[in-house]
Amino acid sequence: MQSRRRFAQTESLKLRLAAFAKVSREKAERLSGPAREALLMKARQAEAAAHLDDWADTRGLRPPK
């Protein structure tokens, strides 16, 4: 059986999503048409996912001890 290569992420999910959104927006500035809209949509989705990650990580949502 093959073993999976695993590695620990050095940056949080929020930071990786924010970086992806920033790069996507920068690329979208140089494009036009459907390609631009697709990149902008991906950037919005990444920002929404980062926001949801923040929300899910709040103390109010922790299970009782």
ZAMARGU-4260 file (C-alpha; in steps of 0.2 Angstrom, whole numbers, plus 5000, padded with zeros to 4 digits):
<rodrens>
0) 5000/5000/5000 | 5007/5017/4995 | 5008/5030/5009 | 5002/5048/5006 | 5014/5062/5006
5) 5008/5074/5019 | 5014/5091/5025 | 5009/5104/5037 | 5003/5120/5030 | 5014/5135/5035
10) 5000/5148/5033 | 4983/5148/5039 | 4968/5145/5027 | 4963/5163/5029 | 4980/5169/5023
15) 4980/5157/5009 | 4963/5162/5003 | 4967/5181/5004 | 4983/5178/4994 | 4973/5169/4981
20) 4960/5182/4980 | 4973/5196/4978 | 4982/5187/4964 | 4966/5183/4955 | 4960/5201/4956
25) 4977/5207/4950 | 4976/5195/4935 | 4958/5200/4931 | 4964/5218/4929 | 4974/5213/4914
30) 4960/5203/4906 | 4943/5207/4899 | 4927/5197/4895 | 4922/5181/4902 | 4940/5176/4908
35) 4940/5192/4919 | 4923/5189/4926 | 4928/5171/4930 | 4943/5177/4940 | 4933/5190/4949
40) 4920/5177/4954 | 4934/5165/4960 | 4941/5180/4970 | 4924/5184/4978 | 4922/5165/4982
45) 4939/5165/4991 | 4935/5180/5001 | 4918/5173/5006 | 4927/5156/5011 | 4939/5166/5022
50) 4925/5175/5030 | 4916/5159/5033 | 4932/5152/5041 | 4933/5167/5052 | 4915/5164/5057
55) 4917/5145/5061 | 4933/5149/5071 | 4924/5161/5083 | 4923/5156/5102 | 4904/5157/5102
60) 4903/5141/5091 | 4914/5130/5102 | 4905/5115/5109 | 4903/5115/5128 | 4916/5107/5139
</rodrens>
